[in-house]
Amino acid sequence: MNITHPFLDADGDKLREECGIFGVIGSKDAASIVALGLHALQHRGQEACGIVSVDGPDFYARRGLGHVAQVFSSPQIFAELPGTMASGHVRYSTTGGQGLRNVQPLHADLARGSFSIAHNGNISNAMALKRELVNKGSIFQSTSDTEVIIHLIATSRYPTLLDRFVDALRMVEGAYSLICTTPKRMVACRDPLGIRPLVMGKMGDATIFASETVALDVVGAEFVREVEPGEIVEVRTDGRVTSHRPFGDHNARPCIFEHVYFSRPDSISAGRSVYEVRKAIGMELAKESPAEADLVIPVPDSGVPAAIGYAQQSGIPFELGIIRSHYVGRTFIQPEDGARHADVKRKHNANRAIIQGKRIVLIDDSIVRGTTSMKIVQMMRDAGAAEVHMRVASPPTNNSCFYGVDTPERHKLLAARMDVQGMAEFIHADSLGFVSIDGLYRAVGEAGRDAACPKYCDACFTGEYPTRLTDMAEKDGPDQLSLPVDKVA
């Protein structure tokens, strides 16, 4: 179900952030606030974005391919998005592919009223559900798994939209954070395991939902709390807030990669500063994988906090040995290998005066296919580095994600094909080390990973998937744990 995006990375050698969602109810500037919030979440999805506003019974939408600043570039656009309620979405296409028809929020007119829906995550039984719906007469307008939820709501026999919403989600497997708007209310929810993030804030009389706390900061809202796993929060236009918990109680399993890479470092996730956690990961990495070196150098920008932690713990000086260009923009498919290999130098350039003659420790957040790491190691050697030791602020990524993160198929993951020594030889590093899974858990405040009851979804490292993967059942996939959503309201 997950696909890679060669136009975003010539080698598909980076885990792509899932998507970001943002919603406001109770503000006369709802659409413009949503646009500002989406701009703060741009790192979660750079392919496309959209906003749907609600003004009384009427829905207004604008969607486009590109960044938020490109799609929402003039005041006139917001004049065409009236109302005191709006929701928005930034995306990478993990399911369904690229194209304007898949850009969210999606909107539907039903016999009992209209609604829109914005979704962060991945429905792991979307194809099975879609086959059933098509056999019953449903006609799909997009290839997004989010539209499956719309059809489940449309075909539910329950009388109210909220009951239909709950009924639909009981049939869904996988990971989701959702913001649904109707003429009279906004409904926000997380999957029963809380795999995908969602937070709630206030700005005056307005209630706000967002994928990360940084989006609340940017719009000037106060953080209230996280939406709890399995919780549905209903906010009416008169300001009343109601919490529903229809899915029973399950042990939460939020995505641990939010701490490693996806969230902005100035966000708070699960009550912990993402920046501080990443520094702590670097400190754990220094304890577990020390190196005799002269400098600690981050791979910008995602490796910076971990590199600071590694340098502080090891006593090795921290330096910016790689300078990142902030004006590259998207990297499109190049027709020749030479042009593709130039992509790394367009994005990063070695600081030769710092590197020459030095033994260096390179810190990055992850290794996916390994091709980018190979190029960066070679860049260090070309700049005169005496030794290049690679340290990675996550365990080996040896399994694909099926919960909304764009990862390559398992056989394309370097860690699924080689041991650590083989990986070191592949990227031409003098040595290679990863933080252990227990070290990662210690960095987020746990004593270690409890194999009987893990506190996070870490399937990309362990292969232990916390839900069924129905759409993968016919393929030779990794092991999974079965945890169906409670069917009792």
C-alpha positions in Angstrom: 0.0 0.0 0.0 2.8 2.4 0.8 4.6 3.9 -2.2 7.8 5.9 -2.6 8.1 9.4 -4.1 11.0 9.6 -6.5 10.2 13.3 -7.2 10.8 14.1 -3.5 14.1 12.1 -3.2 16.0 10.8 -6.1 16.6 7.5 -4.3 13.6 7.2 -2.1 16.1 7.1 0.7 14.2 8.9 3.5 11.2 8.0 5.6 8.6 10.5 4.6 6.4 12.1 7.2 2.9 10.8 7.0 0.5 13.8 6.8 -0.6 16.7 9.0 -4.1 17.9 9.9 -5.4 21.1 11.5 -8.9 22.2 12.4 -10.5 25.3 14.0 -14.0 25.9 15.2 -15.3 29.1 16.6 -13.2 31.8 14.9 -14.2 34.3 12.2 -10.7 33.9 10.7 -10.9 30.1 10.6 -9.5 29.4 7.2 -6.6 31.8 7.6 -5.8 30.3 11.0 -5.8 26.8 9.4 -3.4 27.9 6.6 -1.0 29.2 9.3 -1.3 26.0 11.2 -0.7 23.9 8.1 2.4 26.0 7.4 3.8 25.0 10.8 3.0 21.3 9.8 4.6 21.6 6.3 7.4 19.2 7.3 4.8 16.4 7.6 3.7 16.6 3.9 4.9 18.7 1.0 3.2 17.2 -2.0 -0.2 18.9 -1.6 -2.5 20.7 0.8 -6.2 21.7 1.1 -8.7 23.6 3.3 -12.4 23.1 3.6 -14.4 25.8 5.4 -18.0 25.6 6.7 -20.4 28.6 6.7 -23.8 27.6 8.0 -25.0 24.7 5.7 -22.4 25.5 3.0 -19.0 24.0 2.4 -16.2 25.8 0.6 -12.9 24.1 -0.5 -9.6 24.9 -2.0 -7.0 22.3 -2.7 -3.8 22.3 -4.7 -0.5 20.6 -5.4 2.5 22.2 -3.7 3.4 23.9 -0.5 0.9 25.8 1.7 2.4 29.2 0.8 2.0 28.4 -2.9 -1.6 27.1 -2.7 -2.8 29.8 -0.3 -1.0 32.8 -1.6 -3.4 35.7 -1.5 -6.0 37.3 0.8 -8.6 36.8 -1.9 -8.4 33.0 -1.4 -9.4 33.3 2.2 -12.4 35.5 1.2 -13.6 32.5 -0.8 -13.3 30.3 2.3 -15.9 31.9 4.7 -17.2 30.6 8.0 -16.1 30.1 11.6 -15.1 26.5 11.1 -12.4 25.0 8.8 -10.1 22.1 8.6 -7.0 21.5 6.6 -4.5 18.9 5.5 -0.9 18.6 4.2 0.1 15.3 2.6 2.5 12.8 1.2 0.7 10.1 -0.6 1.3 6.9 1.4 -1.9 5.3 0.0 -3.6 6.1 -3.3 -0.8 7.9 -5.1 -0.5 11.4 -6.3 -3.0 13.7 -7.9 -5.5 16.4 -7.1 -8.4 14.1 -6.6 -6.7 12.6 -3.6 -5.9 15.9 -1.9 -7.8 16.3 1.4 -9.9 17.3 3.2 -12.4 15.2 1.3 -16.1 16.4 1.2 -19.3 14.4 0.8 -23.0 15.2 0.5 -25.2 12.6 2.2 -29.0 12.3 2.5 -28.7 13.3 6.1 -26.2 16.2 5.6 -22.8 17.2 4.4 -19.4 16.6 6.0 -15.7 16.8 5.3 -12.9 14.6 6.6 -9.1 15.1 7.0 -7.1 12.0 7.8 -3.5 11.4 9.0 -2.5 7.7 9.0 -3.2 4.6 7.0 -6.1 2.1 6.9 -4.5 -1.3 6.7 -7.7 -3.0 5.5 -8.7 -0.3 3.1 -8.5 -2.5 0.0 -10.6 -5.3 1.6 -13.3 -2.7 2.7 -13.2 -1.1 -0.7 -13.9 -4.3 -2.5 -16.9 -4.9 -0.3 -18.2 -1.4 -0.8 -17.8 -1.6 -4.6 -19.6 -4.9 -4.7 -22.5 -3.2 -2.9 -22.6 -0.3 -5.4 -20.3 2.3 -4.0 -18.6 4.5 -6.6 -15.2 5.9 -5.6 -14.0 9.3 -6.8 -10.4 9.0 -5.5 -7.9 6.3 -4.8 -7.2 7.5 -1.2 -7.9 5.1 1.7 -9.7 8.1 3.4 -12.6 7.8 1.0 -13.3 4.3 2.4 -14.2 6.0 5.7 -16.6 8.3 3.8 -18.4 5.4 2.1 -18.6 3.5 5.4 -20.3 6.5 7.0 -22.6 6.9 4.0 -23.7 3.2 4.1 -24.1 3.0 7.8 -27.7 2.4 9.0 -27.4 4.5 12.2 -29.6 7.6 12.3 -27.1 10.3 13.4 -23.8 11.3 11.7 -21.9 10.8 15.0 -23.2 7.2 15.3 -22.4 6.6 11.7 -18.9 7.9 12.3 -18.4 5.5 15.2 -19.9 2.6 13.2 -17.5 3.2 10.3 -14.5 3.4 12.5 -15.3 0.1 14.1 -14.8 -1.6 10.7 -11.4 0.1 10.2 -8.0 -1.3 11.0 -4.7 0.6 11.2 -3.8 4.1 12.3 -5.8 7.3 12.1 -6.2 10.8 13.4 -9.3 12.4 11.9 -10.9 15.8 11.8 -14.5 15.8 10.6 -16.6 18.9 10.0 -20.4 19.2 9.7 -22.6 22.3 9.5 -23.1 22.1 13.3 -19.9 20.5 14.8 -16.3 19.5 14.5 -15.4 15.9 15.4 -11.8 14.9 16.1 -10.5 11.4 17.0 -7.5 9.1 17.3 -7.3 5.4 16.6 -7.7 3.1 19.7 -3.9 2.7 20.0 -3.1 6.4 19.5 -0.6 5.5 16.8 -1.0 8.8 15.0 -0.8 12.0 17.1 -3.5 14.7 17.7 -3.6 17.5 20.2 -6.2 20.0 21.3 -5.9 23.7 22.0 -7.8 26.9 22.7 -7.5 30.4 21.2 -10.0 32.7 22.8 -13.4 31.1 22.2 -12.1 28.9 19.4 -11.1 25.2 19.7 -8.2 23.9 17.7 -7.0 20.4 16.8 -3.6 19.8 15.3 -1.1 17.0 14.6 1.6 18.7 16.7 1.8 21.3 19.4 4.1 23.5 17.3 1.1 24.3 15.1 -0.7 25.6 18.2 2.3 27.7 19.1 2.5 29.3 15.7 -1.1 30.4 15.6 -1.0 31.7 19.2 -3.2 29.0 20.7 -2.8 27.5 24.2 -2.2 23.7 24.4 -5.0 22.0 26.3 -4.2 18.3 26.1 -3.7 15.4 23.7 -6.7 13.7 22.3 -6.6 10.4 24.0 -6.2 7.1 22.1 -9.6 5.9 21.0 -11.3 9.2 22.1 -13.7 11.1 19.9 -14.0 14.8 20.8 -17.1 16.6 19.6 -17.2 20.4 19.5 -20.5 22.1 18.7 -20.7 25.6 17.1 -22.0 27.0 20.4 -18.7 25.9 22.1 -19.8 22.8 23.9 -17.2 20.1 24.1 -18.2 16.4 24.6 -15.8 13.4 24.8 -16.8 9.9 23.7 -14.9 6.7 24.2 -16.8 4.0 22.1 -13.9 1.6 21.4 -13.1 0.2 24.8 -9.7 0.5 26.5 -6.4 -0.6 24.9 -2.8 -0.1 25.8 -1.6 2.9 23.8 1.0 2.5 21.2 2.0 5.9 19.8 4.5 6.0 16.9 8.0 6.2 18.4 9.4 7.6 15.2 7.6 10.9 16.0 10.4 11.4 18.6 13.1 10.2 16.3 12.3 12.2 13.2 8.7 13.1 12.2 7.7 15.8 14.7 9.4 19.2 14.7 11.9 19.4 17.5 10.0 22.3 19.0 6.9 20.2 19.5 5.9 18.3 22.7 4.9 14.7 22.2 3.4 12.5 24.9 4.4 15.2 27.4 8.1 15.3 26.4 10.1 17.8 24.5 11.0 16.3 21.1 14.2 18.2 21.1 15.2 16.9 24.5 14.3 13.4 23.6 16.5 13.6 20.5 19.4 14.9 22.6 18.8 12.0 25.0 18.9 9.5 22.1 22.3 11.0 21.1 23.6 10.5 24.6 22.4 6.9 24.7 24.1 6.4 21.3 27.4 7.8 22.7 27.2 5.4 25.6 26.4 2.3 23.5 28.5 3.1 20.4 31.5 5.3 21.3 34.1 6.2 18.7 37.6 7.5 18.8 37.2 10.8 16.9 38.0 14.5 16.7 34.6 15.9 15.8 30.9 15.1 16.0 29.1 16.3 12.8 25.3 16.1 12.3 23.6 15.3 9.0 21.4 18.4 8.8 18.8 19.1 9.9 17.3 16.0 11.5 20.6 14.8 13.0 21.4 18.0 14.9 19.8 17.4 18.3 21.1 13.8 18.5 24.6 15.0 17.5 24.5 17.6 20.3 23.6 14.9 22.8 26.3 12.6 21.4 28.9 15.4 21.7 27.9 16.3 25.3 28.0 12.7 26.4 31.3 11.8 24.7 33.1 15.1 25.2 34.0 15.2 21.5 33.5 18.7 20.0 30.4 19.4 18.0 30.9 21.1 14.6 28.8 21.9 11.6 30.8 20.0 9.1 27.9 19.8 6.6 26.1 22.9 5.4 22.6 22.5 4.1 21.1 24.7 1.4 17.6 25.9 2.3 16.8 26.9 -1.2 16.8 23.5 -3.0 13.1 22.9 -3.0 11.8 19.7 -4.5 14.2 17.2 -6.1 12.6 15.9 -9.3 13.5 12.7 -11.1 16.7 13.3 -13.1 17.3 11.4 -16.4 20.9 10.6 -15.8 22.8 9.0 -12.9 25.2 11.9 -12.8 22.5 14.4 -12.3 20.9 12.2 -9.6 24.1 11.9 -7.7 24.5 15.7 -7.8 21.3 16.0 -5.7 23.1 15.4 -2.4 25.6 18.2 -3.2 22.7 20.5 -4.1 21.2 19.9 -0.6 24.4 19.5 1.4 28.0 20.6 1.1 31.0 19.6 3.1 32.7 22.3 5.3 36.2 21.3 4.1 38.1 23.7 6.5 36.5 21.9 9.5 36.7 18.3 8.2 40.1 18.0 6.5 42.4 15.7 8.4 39.9 14.9 11.1 38.4 11.7 12.4 34.7 12.4 12.4 31.5 10.9 13.8 28.5 11.5 11.5 25.1 11.5 13.2 21.9 10.9 11.3 18.4 9.9 12.4 18.0 6.7 10.3 19.3 4.6 7.4 16.7 3.5 4.9 18.1 2.2 1.6 21.6 3.5 2.5 22.3 5.3 -0.7 22.2 8.8 0.8 24.4 7.7 3.7 26.9 6.3 1.2 27.0 9.6 -0.7 27.5 11.7 2.5 30.3 9.4 3.7 32.0 9.8 0.4 31.5 13.6 0.6 33.3 13.5 3.9 36.2 11.5 2.4 36.4 13.8 -0.6 36.7 16.8 1.9 39.7 15.1 3.5 38.3 13.3 6.5 40.8 10.9 7.9 38.1 8.5 9.3 34.4 8.5 9.0 32.3 6.8 11.7 28.5 6.7 11.2 26.2 6.7 14.2 22.4 6.5 13.8 19.9 7.8 16.3 17.4 5.0 15.8 17.7 1.2 15.7 18.1 -0.5 12.2 14.9 0.1 10.1 14.3 -3.4 8.9 10.5 -3.5 8.4 8.1 -1.4 6.4 5.4 0.8 8.1 1.8 0.2 7.2 0.4 3.0 9.4 0.9 6.1 7.3 4.6 6.4 6.9 6.0 6.3 3.5 8.7 3.5 3.6 10.1 1.3 0.8 9.2 -2.3 0.6 11.0 -4.5 3.1 13.4 -6.1 0.6 14.7 -2.6 -0.3 15.5 -1.7 3.3 19.3 -2.0 3.9 18.9 -3.3 7.4 16.6 -6.1 6.2 19.3 -7.3 3.8 22.5 -6.9 5.8 23.9 -7.0 9.3 25.6 -3.9 10.7 29.0 -4.8 9.5 27.6 -5.4 6.0 25.8 -2.0 6.1 29.0 -0.3 7.2 30.8 -1.7 4.2 28.0 -0.8 1.9 28.1 2.9 2.9 31.9 2.8 3.1 32.1 3.9 6.7 35.0 3.0 9.0 32.4 1.9 11.6 28.6 2.0 12.0 26.5 2.0 15.1 22.8 2.3 15.9 21.1 3.1 19.2 19.5 0.0 20.6 15.8 -0.4 21.0 16.2 -0.3 24.8 18.4 2.8 24.5 15.6 4.5 22.4 13.1 3.6 25.0 15.3 5.0 27.8 15.6 8.2 25.8 11.8 8.7 25.9 11.7 8.1 29.6 11.2 4.3 30.0 13.4 1.8 31.7 13.7 -0.1 28.4 11.4 -1.9 26.0 8.8 -4.1 27.7 8.5 -6.9 25.2 5.2 -8.1 26.8 3.6 -4.7 26.6 5.6 -2.1 24.5 4.7 1.5 25.2 5.1 2.6 21.5 4.6 1.3 18.0 8.1 0.3 17.0 7.2 -2.2 14.2 9.7 -0.6 11.8 12.4 -1.7 14.1 11.0 -4.9 15.7 8.5 -6.2 13.1 5.8 -6.4 15.8 2.8 -4.8 14.3 0.1 -3.8 16.9 -2.9 -4.3 14.6 -4.0 -6.7 11.9 -2.7 -6.0 8.4 -5.6 -7.4 6.4 -4.5 -6.0 3.0 -1.1 -7.7 3.5 -2.5 -11.1 4.4 -2.1 -12.5 0.9 1.5 -11.5 0.7 4.6 -12.8 2.6 4.7 -10.1 5.2 6.3 -9.7 8.6 4.9 -11.1 11.8 2.0 -9.1 13.4 0.1 -9.0 16.6 -3.6 -9.2 16.4 -5.5 -6.5 18.3 -9.0 -5.9 16.8 -10.9 -2.8 17.7 -13.5 -3.5 20.4 -16.9 -4.0 18.8 -18.9 -3.1 21.9 -19.9 0.5 22.3 
